[in-house]
Amino acid sequence: MSGMLPLSEIHRVALTVDAARRSSVADEVLAAWGFGPGAARHVRSSASHVFAVFRGQATAACGYLRFVPAAHRDRARVEAVAALMHRLHGSGLPVAGPCGPRPATWSRPSPRR
């Protein structure tokens, strides 16, 4: 299982995105990191769903939420990509690093829908 998400999955999440680019699915996933509803704004969906994350009334994103349903990518692969992003970010390359101090915090099971 790799590459782009099935169109049915992209469509499933797209149906939850409102005019302000907020999504109840992203809210549920982002809640694992202590964010309240409406903090995520949809950016794109292709190989994964990507949302910019905002704190409070901030106009600049403080980070990005990237998620893939477990049915489309196994956790080991997600964690391997997170580890690579961590190494690239740590070496000074301009890539978003994963949140949290250690790999155990980089991926979490998302709510089922």
C-alpha positions in Angstrom: 0.0 0.0 0.0 1.7 3.2 -1.2 1.3 6.2 -3.4 -1.8 8.3 -3.5 -4.8 7.7 -1.3 -7.8 6.2 -3.1 -10.1 8.8 -4.5 -12.8 7.5 -2.2 -10.7 8.3 0.8 -9.8 11.8 -0.5 -13.5 12.4 -1.2 -14.5 11.1 2.3 -12.4 13.8 4.0 -13.2 16.5 1.4 -16.9 16.1 2.3 -16.0 17.2 5.9 -14.1 20.3 4.9 -16.1 23.5 5.2 -15.7 26.9 3.5 -13.1 28.0 6.1 -11.1 24.8 5.3 -11.9 23.2 8.7 -12.7 19.5 9.1 -14.3 17.5 11.8 -12.0 14.6 10.9 -8.8 16.8 11.3 -10.2 18.1 14.6 -10.5 14.5 15.9 -7.0 13.6 14.8 -5.4 16.8 16.1 -7.1 16.5 19.5 -4.5 13.9 20.4 -2.0 16.7 20.6 -4.2 18.9 22.7 -5.7 21.2 20.0 -9.3 22.3 20.1 -11.8 22.2 17.2 -11.1 24.4 14.2 -7.3 24.6 14.7 -6.6 22.8 11.4 -7.1 24.2 7.9 -7.0 21.8 4.9 -4.1 22.2 2.5 -4.3 19.2 0.3 -5.0 15.4 0.1 -3.0 13.1 -2.1 -0.6 10.6 -0.6 -1.8 11.8 2.8 -4.2 14.4 4.2 -2.3 17.7 5.1 -3.7 20.4 7.3 -2.0 23.7 8.5 -2.3 24.0 12.2 -3.0 27.4 14.0 -2.9 28.3 17.7 -5.7 30.7 18.8 -6.2 33.6 16.5 -2.7 33.3 14.9 -2.5 34.1 11.2 0.6 32.0 10.6 0.6 28.2 10.9 2.5 26.8 13.9 2.9 23.4 12.2 1.2 20.9 9.9 -0.9 17.8 10.6 -0.3 15.0 8.1 -2.3 11.8 8.5 -3.2 8.7 6.6 -5.9 6.2 7.8 -4.4 2.9 9.0 -6.3 1.0 6.3 -4.1 2.8 3.7 -0.7 2.8 5.4 0.8 0.8 8.2 2.1 2.5 11.3 5.7 1.3 10.7 5.8 3.1 7.4 4.3 6.3 8.9 6.9 6.2 11.7 9.7 5.6 9.2 8.7 8.7 7.3 8.5 10.7 10.5 12.0 9.6 11.5 13.3 10.7 8.1 11.6 14.1 8.4 13.1 14.4 11.9 16.6 13.7 10.6 16.2 16.1 7.7 14.8 18.8 9.9 17.5 18.3 12.5 20.2 18.7 9.8 18.9 22.1 9.0 17.0 21.4 5.9 13.8 23.4 5.5 11.3 20.6 6.2 8.7 20.3 8.9 9.8 18.0 11.6 7.5 15.8 13.6 6.0 17.1 16.9 7.2 15.6 20.1 10.6 14.6 21.4 10.7 11.0 20.4 9.2 8.6 17.8 6.6 7.2 20.2 4.8 10.6 20.0 5.0 11.0 16.2 2.1 8.8 15.3 -1.1 8.0 17.0 -4.1 5.9 16.1 -6.7 8.2 14.7 -10.4 7.9 15.5 -12.4 5.6 13.2 -15.1 7.1 11.0 
